[in-house]
Amino acid sequence: MNADAAGWTLPPPSKRASEPAISGARVVYKQAGAIKINNLVDGNIITLAADGGAELMPRIDGDYVVYMDEVGALDFDIVKHTISTGNSRTIASGAGVPPTYAFPDVSGTIAVWEAIEAGEPYLQAYDFVKDEVVTLANLSPTHLTMPRISGNRVVCVSSATSFFAANGDIQLGTIKAPTATLSAPSVVKYGAKPVLSGKLSENGDSLGGKSLDVLKSTNGGFTWTKVGTTTTNESGSYGYTLPASTVSASYRVLFNGEKDGFGMVTWLSRFSALSDVKTVGVKVSLSKPKGKSSISNTKRYTYYGYVKPKYGTSDLDEYVLIQCYRKSRGKYRYKGSYEVDVSDYSTYLKYTARPKIKLKTEGKWRIRAVFLGSATNAKTYSSWKYITVY
């Protein structure tokens, strides 16, 4: 599609197009069973779909295109396409009798469409940023069809029938997209009770009295488990004290969204909000080395201590050292480290310097144990053991 002095030049008769939509310098349309994007600046045309089924009703806004993809008789999915990345993906598809999704539209990072699943009509929306679908409304058996969106406002037809035969009242609704923040300490002592805090807001306005789920992961975010709930105060702020912590973990909070104020004219629907991930590193419990405080510089001595949680003994050998410092010219200076052997000791683990420690120079010394850090616990130093060498 290109402009000339006489106006628009249409495709030749063998390639008639239909269902155009425009955003900025891009036009999207249906042509020969495919969805096409025409860049009006450079004339480049991108073909999105040509799989033999009906691809129809494309809509475009900025970087995003949505359209219907026929996958069976009266059975349509909704596909999104991101122009900047060239990626397409189905965002609405399901089982039913038959399932179908129709009349998509997009504005900014939100798409809307009518959904019919197992005979039930819904009005749904999708957040491109959160990759999340929510049901905005369900007035079964009334259809909320032919939706159109601009910003956070949606209009649709409230009708006893769907698709092109729809005829009824015009509904106006508002979609809200809240934001949840999360703050947490980066490292805490073994057995401490970390406090999570943050705020739930929406376009700068606080959301008070809202319930949030606290989620925890101990495998790097691969799976999440709900460990509790908290409620925002009038200013939208919240706090949650975790149980005594023994291993490092990642946390985030989830607002599950809500639908309220739904009436014959206006309605409100909020997307869920998922905070960023915060990892709380937990130190081990590491006692200072035990042993004599006055020793000869010609002999070796046993120094030991205790660690929890109870790692496998073979694993802990790699994570614990005993560091030795000698006082010289008014400062303690690092002189070397000893590896350790680890053995079971009740509910703890016992570490013992390997070989026995020998401090060869007379004077003031101090030693400490250090846990080097692991996937489950943060780096930890014991307190100092002071030694006089004669």
Summary of the structure (lengths in Angstrom):
residues: 390
radius of gyration: 32.3
end to end distance: 93.9
largest distance: 104.0
contacts: 1212
relative contact order: 0.08
helix: 3%
strand: 59%
